[in-house]
Amino acid sequence: MLGTYYYHEILRKTVIAFGTLFNDIHIRHKDQAGKEISDMKVALAYGPMQKFLARIEQQPELNRATQITLPRMSFEMTNITYDATRKAGITQTFKAADNNNKLRKVFMPVPYNVGFELNVLVKLNDDGLQIVEQILPYFQPAFNLTVDLVSVIGEKRDISVVLDNISFQDDYEGDFATRRALIYTLNFTAKTYLFGPVADTPEGIIKKVQLDYHTTMDRENARRELRYVVTPQANKDYDNDNTAQLTFDISVSQVRINVTDTTNFDVKDRIVIDSEVMQIKEIPDATTLVVKRGFSKTIKSDHRENTKVNKLTTADDALVEAGDDFGFNEVSSIFTDSLQFNPATRTDSWTQTLMILKNL
């Protein structure tokens, strides 16, 4: 299991989505008359708070343009923990269509909580209050983000971002040359989901059921007598074989239909015209079919000249996908050979039969 490479970038997308929440916050300054004199967008960067504090402390010349300006915000991912309260079934799966409308089998995602820390660094307390007040009303205490977690299947989920707590500190020590930094720290938890690898094929879809009947309840010495097998039966054409075409319109009650050629048809074959399935009862001549209408519980309808007449075969049955409308092929077989079905090799063998004979 481990070693199968996949990377959905879910954690990366979660980090980006979290940062996007705070990348358009502004502060405004006014003069004594209440007139607005400046509007500044607050810078946001990913990284620990200590990195920015160290950068401020190591810049002795306060008037240089290269110094870090305040206010600014920084955020970082602090922890990842499993969330058992949102756990789904371990083996539960669902089907999803990829960008090419191909069905994929996907296991239910695993719930994880991702911790984030947002730091607001300001030199004026009013700047900090402006920033915090633009954030807090949206968290009551959670704010939902829609994230495209697995783009290959278009799996979008709402990620709940919960505000856990807020703290404040004033790092102002030293003389007048030391820069003051007021720090508001907001801790969040993002409730995301992690997906495993997405199968390239809908592997695991049951396309055959086989049941062996025995004449006794003795499971060790039982011999099979009857086998019942069920497989999907297609109700639409998948391989577009275009076997023939209608040469005349047919009404909803008409059972005798005219086609371009009957060479590739046999009695009891199933055909599909538009979405109606029919079964051939007779083939009177090279261009005529007598059919049973509305076969496989499909709806009878009128059909127009030149409409395709497709033959439904085992090739179509093999292409049936989950969610399609389909019927069932049922086969019953009687056996007297005393063989047993081996699930490991998926064949009938003498292995278990010899053990039975040995015990007799």
C-alpha positions as CSV (number, residue, x, y, z in Angstrom):
1,M,0.0,0.0,0.0
2,L,2.7,2.5,1.0
3,G,4.9,3.5,-1.9
4,T,2.1,4.3,-4.3
5,Y,2.9,7.9,-5.3
6,Y,0.2,10.5,-5.3
7,Y,0.0,14.1,-4.3
8,H,-3.3,16.0,-4.3
9,E,-1.7,19.1,-2.8
10,I,-4.5,19.2,-0.2
11,L,-2.4,20.6,2.7
12,R,-0.8,23.2,0.3
13,K,-4.3,24.2,-0.9
14,T,-5.5,24.5,2.7
15,V,-2.6,26.8,3.6
16,I,-3.2,29.0,0.5
17,A,-6.9,29.2,1.2
18,F,-6.2,30.2,4.8
19,G,-3.8,32.9,3.8
20,T,-6.2,34.2,1.1
21,L,-8.6,35.1,3.9
22,F,-6.3,37.9,5.1
23,N,-4.6,39.2,2.0
24,D,-6.8,42.2,1.4
25,I,-6.9,44.0,4.8
26,H,-6.4,47.7,5.0
27,I,-5.8,50.3,7.7
28,R,-6.6,54.0,7.4
29,H,-5.2,57.1,9.2
30,K,-7.0,60.4,9.7
31,D,-5.9,63.8,10.8
32,Q,-7.4,65.7,13.7
33,A,-10.2,67.0,11.5
34,G,-11.3,63.5,10.7
35,K,-10.1,63.7,7.1
36,E,-8.5,60.5,5.7
37,I,-4.9,61.0,4.9
38,S,-3.7,57.5,4.1
39,D,-4.9,54.0,3.2
40,M,-2.4,51.2,3.5
41,K,-2.8,47.6,2.6
42,V,-1.4,45.4,5.3
43,A,1.4,43.1,4.1
44,L,0.9,39.4,4.6
45,A,3.6,36.7,4.4
46,Y,4.1,33.1,5.4
47,G,6.6,32.6,8.2
48,P,7.0,32.5,11.9
49,M,6.6,35.7,14.0
50,Q,10.1,35.4,15.4
51,K,11.6,35.8,11.9
52,F,10.0,39.2,11.5
53,L,10.8,40.3,15.0
54,A,14.4,39.4,14.5
55,R,14.5,41.4,11.2
56,I,13.1,44.4,13.0
57,E,15.6,44.1,15.9
58,Q,18.6,43.7,13.6
59,Q,17.9,46.9,11.7
60,P,19.5,49.7,13.7
61,E,18.9,52.5,11.2
62,L,15.2,53.2,11.5
63,N,15.1,55.6,8.5
64,R,16.5,53.2,5.9
65,A,14.0,52.2,3.2
66,T,15.0,48.5,3.5
67,Q,13.6,48.0,7.0
68,I,10.5,46.0,7.6
69,T,7.5,48.4,7.8
70,L,4.7,47.9,10.3
71,P,1.9,47.0,10.3
72,R,2.2,43.6,8.7
73,M,0.9,40.1,9.3
74,S,2.4,36.7,9.2
75,F,0.9,33.2,9.4
76,E,2.2,29.7,9.6
77,M,1.0,26.1,10.0
78,T,1.6,24.9,13.5
79,N,0.3,21.4,13.8
80,I,-1.7,18.6,12.1
81,T,-3.9,16.3,14.2
82,Y,-6.4,13.5,13.4
83,D,-10.0,14.3,14.1
84,A,-11.8,11.2,15.3
85,T,-15.2,13.0,15.6
86,R,-15.5,13.3,11.9
87,K,-14.4,9.8,11.1
88,A,-16.2,7.8,8.3
89,G,-16.1,4.1,7.5
90,I,-12.6,2.9,6.8
91,T,-13.7,0.8,3.8
92,Q,-16.5,3.1,2.6
93,T,-16.0,4.3,-1.0
94,F,-17.9,6.5,-3.5
95,K,-17.7,6.9,-7.2
96,A,-16.8,10.2,-8.9
97,A,-16.3,11.2,-12.5
98,D,-13.0,12.7,-13.6
99,N,-12.4,15.5,-16.1
100,N,-12.9,13.0,-19.0
101,N,-16.2,11.7,-17.4
102,K,-14.5,8.5,-16.6
103,L,-15.7,6.8,-13.4
104,R,-13.2,6.6,-10.5
105,K,-13.4,4.7,-7.3
106,V,-12.4,6.9,-4.3
107,F,-12.1,5.9,-0.6
108,M,-13.7,8.2,1.9
109,P,-11.3,10.9,3.1
110,V,-9.6,11.0,6.4
111,P,-10.4,14.0,8.7
112,Y,-7.5,16.0,9.9
113,N,-7.3,19.4,11.8
114,V,-4.6,21.8,10.6
115,G,-3.5,24.4,13.2
116,F,-2.6,27.9,12.0
117,E,-1.2,30.9,13.8
118,L,-1.9,34.4,12.5
119,N,0.3,37.2,13.9
120,V,-0.5,40.9,13.5
121,L,2.5,43.1,14.2
122,V,1.8,46.9,14.6
123,K,3.6,49.8,16.2
124,L,0.4,51.7,16.9
125,N,-2.4,50.1,19.0
126,D,-5.1,51.7,16.8
127,D,-3.6,50.0,13.7
128,G,-3.9,46.6,15.5
129,L,-7.5,47.3,16.6
130,Q,-8.5,48.2,13.0
131,I,-7.0,44.9,11.7
132,V,-8.5,42.7,14.4
133,E,-11.9,44.2,14.1
134,Q,-11.9,43.5,10.4
135,I,-11.3,39.8,11.1
136,L,-13.3,38.8,14.2
137,P,-16.9,39.4,13.0
138,Y,-16.5,36.7,10.3
139,F,-15.7,34.0,12.9
140,Q,-18.6,32.9,15.0
141,P,-16.5,31.0,15.8
142,A,-16.0,29.4,12.4
143,F,-15.8,30.5,8.8
144,N,-16.3,28.1,5.8
145,L,-14.0,28.0,2.8
146,T,-14.7,26.0,-0.3
147,V,-11.5,24.2,-1.5
148,D,-11.0,22.0,-4.6
149,L,-9.3,19.2,-2.6
150,V,-8.9,16.7,-5.5
151,S,-9.0,18.5,-8.8
152,V,-8.8,15.3,-10.9
153,I,-12.4,14.3,-9.8
154,G,-13.6,17.8,-9.0
155,E,-14.0,17.0,-5.3
156,K,-14.8,20.3,-3.6
157,R,-15.5,20.5,0.1
158,D,-16.3,23.2,2.7
159,I,-13.4,23.6,5.1
160,S,-14.4,25.0,8.4
161,V,-11.8,27.4,9.9
162,V,-12.4,27.9,13.6
163,L,-11.0,30.8,15.6
164,D,-9.7,29.1,18.8
165,N,-8.3,32.0,20.8
166,I,-6.7,35.5,20.7
167,S,-3.7,36.8,22.7
168,F,-1.9,40.1,22.9
169,Q,1.6,41.2,23.9
170,D,3.5,44.4,23.9
171,D,7.2,43.9,23.2
172,Y,8.6,47.3,24.2
173,E,11.9,47.2,25.9
174,G,15.0,49.3,25.7
175,D,15.6,53.0,24.9
176,F,13.9,55.3,22.5
177,A,15.9,53.9,19.5
178,T,14.3,50.5,20.0
179,R,11.3,49.9,17.8
180,R,8.1,49.0,19.5
181,A,6.1,46.0,18.3
182,L,2.5,45.3,19.4
183,I,1.6,41.7,18.5
184,Y,-1.9,40.2,18.3
185,T,-1.8,36.4,17.9
186,L,-4.9,34.6,16.6
187,N,-4.9,30.7,16.6
188,F,-7.1,28.9,14.1
189,T,-8.0,25.3,13.3
190,A,-8.9,24.3,9.7
191,K,-11.0,21.1,9.6
192,T,-9.8,19.6,6.3
193,Y,-9.9,16.2,4.7
194,L,-7.0,14.1,3.2
195,F,-7.7,11.8,0.3
196,G,-5.7,8.7,-0.6
197,P,-4.8,7.7,-4.2
198,V,-7.6,7.8,-6.7
199,A,-8.0,4.6,-8.7
200,D,-7.6,4.9,-12.5
201,T,-10.4,2.5,-13.1
202,P,-13.6,1.8,-11.1
203,E,-12.0,-1.3,-9.7
204,G,-14.2,-3.0,-7.1
205,I,-17.5,-2.6,-8.9
206,I,-19.2,-5.9,-8.7
207,K,-19.9,-7.2,-12.2
208,K,-20.5,-10.8,-11.5
209,V,-22.3,-12.7,-8.8
210,Q,-21.8,-16.5,-8.6
211,L,-23.7,-18.8,-6.2
212,D,-23.2,-22.5,-5.8
213,Y,-26.0,-24.6,-4.3
214,H,-25.2,-27.8,-2.4
215,T,-27.3,-30.8,-1.5
216,T,-26.2,-30.9,2.1
217,M,-25.4,-28.5,5.0
218,D,-22.1,-30.3,5.6
219,R,-19.7,-27.6,4.4
220,E,-16.6,-29.9,4.4
221,N,-18.1,-32.7,2.3
222,A,-20.6,-30.8,0.3
223,R,-20.6,-31.2,-3.5
224,R,-22.0,-28.5,-5.8
225,E,-25.1,-29.4,-7.7
226,L,-26.4,-26.1,-9.1
227,R,-24.6,-22.8,-10.0
228,Y,-26.5,-19.5,-10.5
229,V,-24.5,-16.7,-12.2
230,V,-25.7,-13.1,-12.6
231,T,-23.9,-10.5,-14.7
232,P,-24.9,-7.0,-15.9
233,Q,-27.0,-6.7,-19.1
234,A,-26.5,-3.5,-21.1
235,N,-29.6,-1.5,-22.0
236,K,-27.7,0.9,-24.3
237,D,-25.1,0.6,-26.9
238,Y,-21.5,1.4,-25.7
239,D,-19.4,0.4,-28.6
240,N,-21.4,2.2,-31.3
241,D,-21.3,-0.8,-33.7
242,N,-24.1,0.7,-36.0
243,T,-25.3,-2.7,-37.1
244,A,-28.1,-1.4,-39.3
245,Q,-30.5,1.5,-39.9
246,L,-34.2,1.8,-40.1
247,T,-35.5,2.2,-43.7
248,F,-39.0,3.4,-42.6
249,D,-40.6,5.2,-39.6
250,I,-42.1,2.8,-37.0
251,S,-44.9,3.6,-34.6
252,V,-45.1,2.7,-30.9
253,S,-47.3,-0.4,-31.6
254,Q,-45.4,-1.7,-34.7
255,V,-43.6,-5.0,-34.2
256,R,-42.5,-5.6,-37.8
257,I,-39.6,-3.3,-38.7
258,N,-37.6,-2.7,-41.9
259,V,-33.8,-2.3,-41.7
260,T,-31.0,-2.0,-44.2
261,D,-29.6,-5.5,-43.6
262,T,-30.4,-8.4,-41.2
263,T,-27.2,-10.4,-41.9
264,N,-25.6,-9.6,-38.6
265,F,-28.7,-10.4,-36.5
266,D,-30.0,-13.7,-35.0
267,V,-33.3,-14.7,-33.4
268,K,-33.3,-13.7,-29.6
269,D,-30.7,-11.0,-30.2
270,R,-31.4,-7.8,-28.3
271,I,-31.3,-4.5,-30.3
272,V,-31.6,-0.9,-29.2
273,I,-33.2,1.9,-31.2
274,D,-32.8,5.3,-29.6
275,S,-33.3,4.3,-25.9
276,E,-35.8,1.4,-26.5
277,V,-34.5,-2.2,-26.2
278,M,-36.2,-4.9,-28.4
279,Q,-35.7,-8.6,-28.8
280,I,-35.8,-10.3,-32.2
281,K,-38.4,-13.0,-32.5
282,E,-38.2,-13.7,-36.2
283,I,-36.2,-12.8,-39.3
284,P,-38.6,-13.2,-42.3
285,D,-36.2,-11.9,-44.9
286,A,-33.0,-9.9,-45.5
287,T,-34.5,-6.6,-44.6
288,T,-37.3,-7.4,-42.0
289,L,-37.2,-8.1,-38.3
290,V,-40.1,-9.1,-36.1
291,V,-39.4,-7.9,-32.6
292,K,-40.8,-7.8,-29.0
293,R,-41.1,-4.1,-28.1
294,G,-40.2,-2.5,-24.8
295,F,-37.8,-5.3,-23.8
296,S,-35.9,-5.1,-20.5
297,K,-38.6,-2.7,-19.1
298,T,-37.7,0.1,-21.5
299,I,-40.3,2.5,-22.8
300,K,-41.9,2.0,-26.2
301,S,-41.7,5.0,-28.5
302,D,-41.9,6.0,-32.2
303,H,-38.7,5.9,-34.2
304,R,-37.7,7.7,-37.4
305,E,-36.2,6.5,-40.7
306,N,-32.4,6.3,-40.8
307,T,-32.2,5.8,-37.0
308,K,-29.3,3.5,-36.0
309,V,-30.2,-0.1,-35.0
310,N,-27.4,-1.3,-32.6
311,K,-27.0,-4.9,-31.5
312,L,-26.4,-5.4,-27.8
313,T,-23.7,-7.9,-27.2
314,T,-21.4,-9.1,-24.3
315,A,-19.0,-6.4,-25.4
316,D,-21.7,-3.8,-24.3
317,D,-22.4,-5.8,-21.1
318,A,-18.7,-5.5,-20.1
319,L,-18.8,-1.7,-20.5
320,V,-21.7,-1.1,-18.1
321,E,-20.7,1.4,-15.4
322,A,-22.1,2.2,-11.9
323,G,-25.0,4.5,-12.2
324,D,-26.1,3.2,-15.6
325,D,-29.5,1.7,-16.2
326,F,-28.9,-2.0,-16.9
327,G,-30.6,-5.4,-16.6
328,F,-29.2,-8.8,-15.6
329,N,-28.0,-11.9,-17.5
330,E,-29.0,-15.0,-15.5
331,V,-27.5,-18.4,-16.1
332,S,-28.2,-21.6,-14.1
333,S,-26.0,-24.7,-14.6
334,I,-26.3,-28.2,-13.2
335,F,-23.1,-30.1,-12.3
336,T,-22.3,-33.8,-11.5
337,D,-18.5,-33.5,-11.6
338,S,-18.0,-32.9,-7.9
339,L,-15.6,-30.0,-8.5
340,Q,-15.4,-27.1,-6.1
341,F,-14.9,-23.4,-6.9
342,N,-11.5,-22.2,-5.7
343,P,-11.8,-18.4,-4.8
344,A,-8.0,-18.0,-4.9
345,T,-7.6,-19.1,-8.5
346,R,-11.3,-18.3,-9.5
347,T,-11.5,-21.7,-11.2
348,D,-13.2,-25.0,-10.6
349,S,-10.7,-27.5,-9.3
350,W,-10.2,-30.9,-7.7
351,T,-8.3,-29.6,-4.7
352,Q,-11.2,-29.5,-2.3
353,T,-12.9,-32.5,-4.0
354,L,-9.9,-34.8,-3.3
355,M,-10.0,-33.7,0.3
356,I,-13.7,-34.7,0.4
357,L,-13.0,-38.1,-1.2
358,K,-10.2,-38.7,1.3
359,N,-12.6,-38.2,4.2
360,L,-15.2,-40.6,2.8
